[in-house]
Structure formats: C-alpha cells, structure tokens
Amino acid sequence: MQRRQVIQHAVKKENGVIKVGKSYIMQPKVNYTGQGTKWFDDNQLIKKHK
C-alpha cells in the first residue's frame, strides 16, 4: 500500500489569492526487515589482463 502525501499551495498577489492548488507525492511502503544491505561486488566486473 502506498501512502499519499498531500501538499496544498497558493499563488498570492498583494490584493488576494489568485489560485489554490494541490500536489500529491506517492510514497511506497517501507520494506525494511532489520537485516543488513547486500552490496554488489564490483570486482566481478573487472577483467583481469594476463
């Protein structure tokens, strides 16, 4: 399930508000299990010259 963060914004002029709008940011569910991160070993990509 994704969380939706709503941001309201307004463009304002000296004599009043011209436009009010909304923006949405979709945030995916965090799947952190508490285990360490497995990193890829770049040495497997390096070709060895003989």
PDB file of N, CA, C, O and CB in Angstrom:
ATOM      1  N   MET A   1       0.840  -1.184   0.000  1.00  0.00           N
ATOM      2  CA  MET A   1       0.000   0.000   0.000  1.00  0.00           C
ATOM      3  C   MET A   1       0.882   1.243   0.000  1.00  0.00           C
ATOM      4  O   MET A   1       1.869   1.306   0.733  1.00  0.00           O
ATOM      5  CB  MET A   1      -0.954   0.000   1.218  1.00  0.00           C
ATOM      6  N   GLN A   2       0.542   2.200  -0.791  1.00  0.00           N
ATOM      7  CA  GLN A   2       1.322   3.428  -0.865  1.00  0.00           C
ATOM      8  C   GLN A   2       0.646   4.514  -0.039  1.00  0.00           C
ATOM      9  O   GLN A   2      -0.579   4.622   0.014  1.00  0.00           O
ATOM     10  CB  GLN A   2       1.493   3.883  -2.331  1.00  0.00           C
ATOM     11  N   ARG A   3       1.485   5.307   0.596  1.00  0.00           N
ATOM     12  CA  ARG A   3       0.985   6.478   1.307  1.00  0.00           C
ATOM     13  C   ARG A   3       0.936   7.646   0.341  1.00  0.00           C
ATOM     14  O   ARG A   3       1.780   7.764  -0.547  1.00  0.00           O
ATOM     15  CB  ARG A   3       1.872   6.813   2.539  1.00  0.00           C
ATOM     16  N   ARG A   4      -0.038   8.495   0.513  1.00  0.00           N
ATOM     17  CA  ARG A   4      -0.159   9.671  -0.333  1.00  0.00           C
ATOM     18  C   ARG A   4      -0.015  10.909   0.544  1.00  0.00           C
ATOM     19  O   ARG A   4      -0.784  11.107   1.485  1.00  0.00           O
ATOM     20  CB  ARG A   4      -1.517   9.679  -1.101  1.00  0.00           C
ATOM     21  N   GLN A   5       0.956  11.724   0.235  1.00  0.00           N
ATOM     22  CA  GLN A   5       1.180  12.968   0.957  1.00  0.00           C
ATOM     23  C   GLN A   5       0.599  14.097   0.121  1.00  0.00           C
ATOM     24  O   GLN A   5       0.938  14.242  -1.053  1.00  0.00           O
ATOM     25  CB  GLN A   5       2.702  13.200   1.251  1.00  0.00           C
ATOM     26  N   VAL A   6      -0.274  14.895   0.723  1.00  0.00           N
ATOM     27  CA  VAL A   6      -0.948  15.980   0.022  1.00  0.00           C
ATOM     28  C   VAL A   6      -0.286  17.302   0.410  1.00  0.00           C
ATOM     29  O   VAL A   6      -0.072  17.583   1.589  1.00  0.00           O
ATOM     30  CB  VAL A   6      -2.473  15.999   0.353  1.00  0.00           C
ATOM     31  N   ILE A   7       0.031  18.101  -0.597  1.00  0.00           N
ATOM     32  CA  ILE A   7       0.618  19.416  -0.376  1.00  0.00           C
ATOM     33  C   ILE A   7      -0.302  20.451  -1.011  1.00  0.00           C
ATOM     34  O   ILE A   7      -0.593  20.375  -2.205  1.00  0.00           O
ATOM     35  CB  ILE A   7       2.069  19.506  -0.967  1.00  0.00           C
ATOM     36  N   GLN A   8      -0.757  21.408  -0.229  1.00  0.00           N
ATOM     37  CA  GLN A   8      -1.592  22.482  -0.761  1.00  0.00           C
ATOM     38  C   GLN A   8      -0.728  23.725  -0.920  1.00  0.00           C
ATOM     39  O   GLN A   8       0.069  24.052  -0.041  1.00  0.00           O
ATOM     40  CB  GLN A   8      -2.820  22.766   0.170  1.00  0.00           C
ATOM     41  N   HIS A   9      -0.889  24.411  -2.041  1.00  0.00           N
ATOM     42  CA  HIS A   9      -0.110  25.614  -2.288  1.00  0.00           C
ATOM     43  C   HIS A   9      -1.014  26.687  -2.893  1.00  0.00           C
ATOM     44  O   HIS A   9      -2.051  26.394  -3.488  1.00  0.00           O
ATOM     45  CB  HIS A   9       1.091  25.311  -3.221  1.00  0.00           C
ATOM     46  N   ALA A  10      -0.594  27.919  -2.725  1.00  0.00           N
ATOM     47  CA  ALA A  10      -1.367  29.040  -3.255  1.00  0.00           C
ATOM     48  C   ALA A  10      -0.422  30.041  -3.900  1.00  0.00           C
ATOM     49  O   ALA A  10       0.688  30.269  -3.420  1.00  0.00           O
ATOM     50  CB  ALA A  10      -2.205  29.717  -2.139  1.00  0.00           C
ATOM     51  N   VAL A  11      -0.883  30.637  -4.999  1.00  0.00           N
ATOM     52  CA  VAL A  11      -0.165  31.729  -5.639  1.00  0.00           C
ATOM     53  C   VAL A  11      -0.865  32.997  -5.170  1.00  0.00           C
ATOM     54  O   VAL A  11      -2.070  33.149  -5.367  1.00  0.00           O
ATOM     55  CB  VAL A  11      -0.148  31.599  -7.231  1.00  0.00           C
ATOM     56  N   LYS A  12      -0.128  33.897  -4.559  1.00  0.00           N
ATOM     57  CA  LYS A  12      -0.727  35.046  -3.902  1.00  0.00           C
ATOM     58  C   LYS A  12      -0.288  36.358  -4.549  1.00  0.00           C
ATOM     59  O   LYS A  12       0.847  36.485  -5.008  1.00  0.00           O
ATOM     60  CB  LYS A  12      -0.369  35.046  -2.425  1.00  0.00           C
ATOM     61  N   LYS A  13      -1.187  37.315  -4.579  1.00  0.00           N
ATOM     62  CA  LYS A  13      -0.899  38.653  -5.056  1.00  0.00           C
ATOM     63  C   LYS A  13      -1.190  39.619  -3.903  1.00  0.00           C
ATOM     64  O   LYS A  13      -1.780  39.211  -2.903  1.00  0.00           O
ATOM     65  CB  LYS A  13      -1.747  39.003  -6.340  1.00  0.00           C
ATOM     66  N   GLU A  14      -0.804  40.841  -4.016  1.00  0.00           N
ATOM     67  CA  GLU A  14      -0.985  41.791  -2.919  1.00  0.00           C
ATOM     68  C   GLU A  14      -2.445  41.957  -2.506  1.00  0.00           C
ATOM     69  O   GLU A  14      -2.732  42.120  -1.320  1.00  0.00           O
ATOM     70  CB  GLU A  14      -0.421  43.130  -3.311  1.00  0.00           C
ATOM     71  N   ASN A  15      -3.362  41.920  -3.455  1.00  0.00           N
ATOM     72  CA  ASN A  15      -4.762  42.160  -3.114  1.00  0.00           C
ATOM     73  C   ASN A  15      -5.561  40.875  -2.892  1.00  0.00           C
ATOM     74  O   ASN A  15      -6.781  40.953  -2.742  1.00  0.00           O
ATOM     75  CB  ASN A  15      -5.411  42.968  -4.199  1.00  0.00           C
ATOM     76  N   GLY A  16      -4.943  39.717  -2.864  1.00  0.00           N
ATOM     77  CA  GLY A  16      -5.681  38.482  -2.591  1.00  0.00           C
ATOM     78  C   GLY A  16      -5.065  37.266  -3.246  1.00  0.00           C
ATOM     79  O   GLY A  16      -4.061  37.359  -3.952  1.00  0.00           O
ATOM     80  N   VAL A  17      -5.684  36.126  -2.999  1.00  0.00           N
ATOM     81  CA  VAL A  17      -5.200  34.858  -3.540  1.00  0.00           C
ATOM     82  C   VAL A  17      -5.738  34.677  -4.949  1.00  0.00           C
ATOM     83  O   VAL A  17      -6.935  34.835  -5.189  1.00  0.00           O
ATOM     84  CB  VAL A  17      -5.618  33.668  -2.637  1.00  0.00           C
ATOM     85  N   ILE A  18      -4.861  34.349  -5.871  1.00  0.00           N
ATOM     86  CA  ILE A  18      -5.269  34.136  -7.260  1.00  0.00           C
ATOM     87  C   ILE A  18      -5.663  32.673  -7.488  1.00  0.00           C
ATOM     88  O   ILE A  18      -6.724  32.406  -8.051  1.00  0.00           O
ATOM     89  CB  ILE A  18      -4.133  34.542  -8.225  1.00  0.00           C
ATOM     90  N   LYS A  19      -4.826  31.726  -7.062  1.00  0.00           N
ATOM     91  CA  LYS A  19      -5.064  30.321  -7.370  1.00  0.00           C
ATOM     92  C   LYS A  19      -4.617  29.446  -6.210  1.00  0.00           C
ATOM     93  O   LYS A  19      -3.564  29.687  -5.620  1.00  0.00           O
ATOM     94  CB  LYS A  19      -4.334  29.915  -8.660  1.00  0.00           C
ATOM     95  N   VAL A  20      -5.402  28.442  -5.884  1.00  0.00           N
ATOM     96  CA  VAL A  20      -5.052  27.458  -4.858  1.00  0.00           C
ATOM     97  C   VAL A  20      -5.001  26.104  -5.547  1.00  0.00           C
ATOM     98  O   VAL A  20      -5.894  25.766  -6.324  1.00  0.00           O
ATOM     99  CB  VAL A  20      -6.085  27.460  -3.656  1.00  0.00           C
ATOM    100  N   GLY A  21      -3.958  25.327  -5.267  1.00  0.00           N
ATOM    101  CA  GLY A  21      -3.813  24.023  -5.908  1.00  0.00           C
ATOM    102  C   GLY A  21      -3.346  22.968  -4.930  1.00  0.00           C
ATOM    103  O   GLY A  21      -3.016  23.268  -3.782  1.00  0.00           O
ATOM    104  N   LYS A  22      -3.321  21.716  -5.398  1.00  0.00           N
ATOM    105  CA  LYS A  22      -2.865  20.589  -4.592  1.00  0.00           C
ATOM    106  C   LYS A  22      -1.846  19.788  -5.391  1.00  0.00           C
ATOM    107  O   LYS A  22      -1.933  19.696  -6.616  1.00  0.00           O
ATOM    108  CB  LYS A  22      -4.057  19.691  -4.157  1.00  0.00           C
ATOM    109  N   SER A  23      -0.896  19.221  -4.692  1.00  0.00           N
ATOM    110  CA  SER A  23       0.066  18.300  -5.284  1.00  0.00           C
ATOM    111  C   SER A  23       0.048  17.028  -4.462  1.00  0.00           C
ATOM    112  O   SER A  23      -0.244  17.057  -3.266  1.00  0.00           O
ATOM    113  CB  SER A  23       1.501  18.920  -5.342  1.00  0.00           C
ATOM    114  N   TYR A  24       0.359  15.914  -5.098  1.00  0.00           N
ATOM    115  CA  TYR A  24       0.395  14.636  -4.403  1.00  0.00           C
ATOM    116  C   TYR A  24       1.762  13.997  -4.596  1.00  0.00           C
ATOM    117  O   TYR A  24       2.338  14.045  -5.683  1.00  0.00           O
ATOM    118  CB  TYR A  24      -0.727  13.697  -4.908  1.00  0.00           C
ATOM    119  N   ILE A  25       2.266  13.402  -3.533  1.00  0.00           N
ATOM    120  CA  ILE A  25       3.510  12.636  -3.592  1.00  0.00           C
ATOM    121  C   ILE A  25       3.174  11.220  -3.138  1.00  0.00           C
ATOM    122  O   ILE A  25       2.730  11.012  -2.009  1.00  0.00           O
ATOM    123  CB  ILE A  25       4.650  13.285  -2.695  1.00  0.00           C
ATOM    124  N   MET A  26       3.386  10.260  -4.016  1.00  0.00           N
ATOM    125  CA  MET A  26       3.124   8.861  -3.674  1.00  0.00           C
ATOM    126  C   MET A  26       4.378   8.264  -3.048  1.00  0.00           C
ATOM    127  O   MET A  26       5.459   8.328  -3.633  1.00  0.00           O
ATOM    128  CB  MET A  26       2.688   8.043  -4.932  1.00  0.00           C
ATOM    129  N   GLN A  27       4.236   7.687  -1.863  1.00  0.00           N
ATOM    130  CA  GLN A  27       5.362   7.098  -1.154  1.00  0.00           C
ATOM    131  C   GLN A  27       5.115   5.603  -0.996  1.00  0.00           C
ATOM    132  O   GLN A  27       4.112   5.213  -0.398  1.00  0.00           O
ATOM    133  CB  GLN A  27       5.573   7.779   0.230  1.00  0.00           C
ATOM    134  N   PRO A  28       6.006   4.750  -1.518  1.00  0.00           N
ATOM    135  CA  PRO A  28       5.813   3.310  -1.375  1.00  0.00           C
ATOM    136  C   PRO A  28       6.019   2.858   0.064  1.00  0.00           C
ATOM    137  O   PRO A  28       6.694   3.524   0.849  1.00  0.00           O
ATOM    138  CB  PRO A  28       6.763   2.558  -2.296  1.00  0.00           C
ATOM    139  N   LYS A  29       5.426   1.718   0.394  1.00  0.00           N
ATOM    140  CA  LYS A  29       5.567   1.138   1.717  1.00  0.00           C
ATOM    141  C   LYS A  29       7.035   0.757   1.954  1.00  0.00           C
ATOM    142  O   LYS A  29       7.707   0.262   1.049  1.00  0.00           O
ATOM    143  CB  LYS A  29       4.640  -0.096   1.877  1.00  0.00           C
ATOM    144  N   VAL A  30       7.514   0.987   3.153  1.00  0.00           N
ATOM    145  CA  VAL A  30       8.893   0.651   3.506  1.00  0.00           C
ATOM    146  C   VAL A  30       8.953  -0.833   3.845  1.00  0.00           C
ATOM    147  O   VAL A  30       8.181  -1.316   4.673  1.00  0.00           O
ATOM    148  CB  VAL A  30       9.405   1.522   4.702  1.00  0.00           C
ATOM    149  N   ASN A  31       9.873  -1.557   3.204  1.00  0.00           N
ATOM    150  CA  ASN A  31      10.008  -2.999   3.418  1.00  0.00           C
ATOM    151  C   ASN A  31      11.311  -3.330   4.132  1.00  0.00           C
ATOM    152  O   ASN A  31      11.990  -4.289   3.763  1.00  0.00           O
ATOM    153  CB  ASN A  31       9.938  -3.746   2.085  1.00  0.00           C
ATOM    154  N   TYR A  32      11.662  -2.561   5.133  1.00  0.00           N
ATOM    155  CA  TYR A  32      12.904  -2.794   5.869  1.00  0.00           C
ATOM    156  C   TYR A  32      12.683  -3.906   6.884  1.00  0.00           C
ATOM    157  O   TYR A  32      11.764  -3.837   7.701  1.00  0.00           O
ATOM    158  CB  TYR A  32      13.390  -1.495   6.573  1.00  0.00           C
ATOM    159  N   THR A  33      13.529  -4.933   6.829  1.00  0.00           N
ATOM    160  CA  THR A  33      13.372  -6.088   7.721  1.00  0.00           C
ATOM    161  C   THR A  33      14.351  -6.058   8.888  1.00  0.00           C
ATOM    162  O   THR A  33      14.291  -6.925   9.760  1.00  0.00           O
ATOM    163  CB  THR A  33      13.554  -7.377   6.939  1.00  0.00           C
ATOM    164  N   GLY A  34      15.246  -5.082   8.922  1.00  0.00           N
ATOM    165  CA  GLY A  34      16.221  -5.001  10.003  1.00  0.00           C
ATOM    166  C   GLY A  34      17.537  -5.688   9.661  1.00  0.00           C
ATOM    167  O   GLY A  34      18.496  -5.587  10.427  1.00  0.00           O
ATOM    168  N   GLN A  35      17.604  -6.378   8.538  1.00  0.00           N
ATOM    169  CA  GLN A  35      18.836  -7.049   8.126  1.00  0.00           C
ATOM    170  C   GLN A  35      19.719  -6.062   7.379  1.00  0.00           C
ATOM    171  O   GLN A  35      19.256  -5.011   6.936  1.00  0.00           O
ATOM    172  CB  GLN A  35      18.530  -8.287   7.242  1.00  0.00           C
ATOM    173  N   GLY A  36      20.980  -6.406   7.245  1.00  0.00           N
ATOM    174  CA  GLY A  36      21.920  -5.558   6.522  1.00  0.00           C
ATOM    175  C   GLY A  36      21.647  -5.545   5.034  1.00  0.00           C
ATOM    176  O   GLY A  36      20.911  -6.388   4.519  1.00  0.00           O
ATOM    177  N   THR A  37      22.243  -4.586   4.345  1.00  0.00           N
ATOM    178  CA  THR A  37      22.097  -4.455   2.903  1.00  0.00           C
ATOM    179  C   THR A  37      23.153  -5.304   2.202  1.00  0.00           C
ATOM    180  O   THR A  37      24.329  -5.251   2.560  1.00  0.00           O
ATOM    181  CB  THR A  37      22.210  -2.976   2.472  1.00  0.00           C
ATOM    182  N   LYS A  38      22.742  -6.082   1.209  1.00  0.00           N
ATOM    183  CA  LYS A  38      23.681  -6.892   0.430  1.00  0.00           C
ATOM    184  C   LYS A  38      24.176  -6.037  -0.738  1.00  0.00           C
ATOM    185  O   LYS A  38      23.392  -5.643  -1.601  1.00  0.00           O
ATOM    186  CB  LYS A  38      23.007  -8.228  -0.083  1.00  0.00           C
ATOM    187  N   TRP A  39      25.459  -5.758  -0.758  1.00  0.00           N
ATOM    188  CA  TRP A  39      26.039  -4.913  -1.791  1.00  0.00           C
ATOM    189  C   TRP A  39      26.644  -5.776  -2.879  1.00  0.00           C
ATOM    190  O   TRP A  39      27.143  -6.867  -2.602  1.00  0.00           O
ATOM    191  CB  TRP A  39      27.096  -3.970  -1.201  1.00  0.00           C
ATOM    192  N   PHE A  40      26.606  -5.298  -4.119  1.00  0.00           N
ATOM    193  CA  PHE A  40      27.194  -5.999  -5.248  1.00  0.00           C
ATOM    194  C   PHE A  40      28.700  -5.760  -5.252  1.00  0.00           C
ATOM    195  O   PHE A  40      29.158  -4.641  -5.022  1.00  0.00           O
ATOM    196  CB  PHE A  40      26.553  -5.537  -6.584  1.00  0.00           C
ATOM    197  N   ASP A  41      29.465  -6.814  -5.515  1.00  0.00           N
ATOM    198  CA  ASP A  41      30.915  -6.720  -5.547  1.00  0.00           C
ATOM    199  C   ASP A  41      31.363  -6.313  -6.955  1.00  0.00           C
ATOM    200  O   ASP A  41      31.225  -7.090  -7.900  1.00  0.00           O
ATOM    201  CB  ASP A  41      31.565  -8.068  -5.125  1.00  0.00           C
ATOM    202  N   ASP A  42      31.897  -5.096  -7.091  1.00  0.00           N
ATOM    203  CA  ASP A  42      32.332  -4.586  -8.393  1.00  0.00           C
ATOM    204  C   ASP A  42      33.535  -5.343  -8.946  1.00  0.00           C
ATOM    205  O   ASP A  42      33.791  -5.275 -10.148  1.00  0.00           O
ATOM    206  CB  ASP A  42      32.666  -3.114  -8.285  1.00  0.00           C
ATOM    207  N   ASN A  43      34.265  -6.044  -8.129  1.00  0.00           N
ATOM    208  CA  ASN A  43      35.431  -6.796  -8.601  1.00  0.00           C
ATOM    209  C   ASN A  43      35.036  -7.876  -9.597  1.00  0.00           C
ATOM    210  O   ASN A  43      35.876  -8.308 -10.386  1.00  0.00           O
ATOM    211  CB  ASN A  43      36.168  -7.425  -7.424  1.00  0.00           C
ATOM    212  N   GLN A  44      33.817  -8.315  -9.588  1.00  0.00           N
ATOM    213  CA  GLN A  44      33.350  -9.333 -10.543  1.00  0.00           C
ATOM    214  C   GLN A  44      33.260  -8.734 -11.955  1.00  0.00           C
ATOM    215  O   GLN A  44      33.271  -9.487 -12.929  1.00  0.00           O
ATOM    216  CB  GLN A  44      31.962  -9.901 -10.107  1.00  0.00           C
ATOM    217  N   LEU A  45      33.174  -7.432 -12.092  1.00  0.00           N
ATOM    218  CA  LEU A  45      33.065  -6.782 -13.400  1.00  0.00           C
ATOM    219  C   LEU A  45      34.417  -6.470 -14.026  1.00  0.00           C
ATOM    220  O   LEU A  45      34.501  -6.271 -15.238  1.00  0.00           O
ATOM    221  CB  LEU A  45      32.273  -5.512 -13.273  1.00  0.00           C
ATOM    222  N   ILE A  46      35.464  -6.426 -13.231  1.00  0.00           N
ATOM    223  CA  ILE A  46      36.789  -6.048 -13.721  1.00  0.00           C
ATOM    224  C   ILE A  46      37.411  -7.251 -14.443  1.00  0.00           C
ATOM    225  O   ILE A  46      37.498  -8.348 -13.890  1.00  0.00           O
ATOM    226  CB  ILE A  46      37.708  -5.563 -12.543  1.00  0.00           C
ATOM    227  N   LYS A  47      37.844  -7.018 -15.697  1.00  0.00           N
ATOM    228  CA  LYS A  47      38.512  -8.076 -16.462  1.00  0.00           C
ATOM    229  C   LYS A  47      39.987  -8.067 -16.118  1.00  0.00           C
ATOM    230  O   LYS A  47      40.631  -7.018 -16.115  1.00  0.00           O
ATOM    231  CB  LYS A  47      38.302  -7.890 -17.996  1.00  0.00           C
ATOM    232  N   LYS A  48      40.509  -9.237 -15.830  1.00  0.00           N
ATOM    233  CA  LYS A  48      41.925  -9.345 -15.473  1.00  0.00           C
ATOM    234  C   LYS A  48      42.750  -9.594 -16.737  1.00  0.00           C
ATOM    235  O   LYS A  48      42.426 -10.476 -17.532  1.00  0.00           O
ATOM    236  CB  LYS A  48      42.153 -10.486 -14.433  1.00  0.00           C
ATOM    237  N   HIS A  49      43.824  -8.810 -16.916  1.00  0.00           N
ATOM    238  CA  HIS A  49      44.723  -8.970 -18.064  1.00  0.00           C
ATOM    239  C   HIS A  49      45.880  -9.850 -17.644  1.00  0.00           C
ATOM    240  O   HIS A  49      46.460  -9.670 -16.573  1.00  0.00           O
ATOM    241  CB  HIS A  49      45.236  -7.590 -18.590  1.00  0.00           C
ATOM    242  N   LYS A  50      46.212 -10.814 -18.507  1.00  0.00           N
ATOM    243  CA  LYS A  50      47.326 -11.726 -18.208  1.00  0.00           C
ATOM    244  C   LYS A  50      48.587 -11.291 -18.866  1.00  0.00           C
ATOM    245  O   LYS A  50      49.619 -11.946 -18.718  1.00  0.00           O
ATOM    246  CB  LYS A  50      47.002 -13.126 -18.634  1.00  0.00           C
TER     247      LYS A  50
END
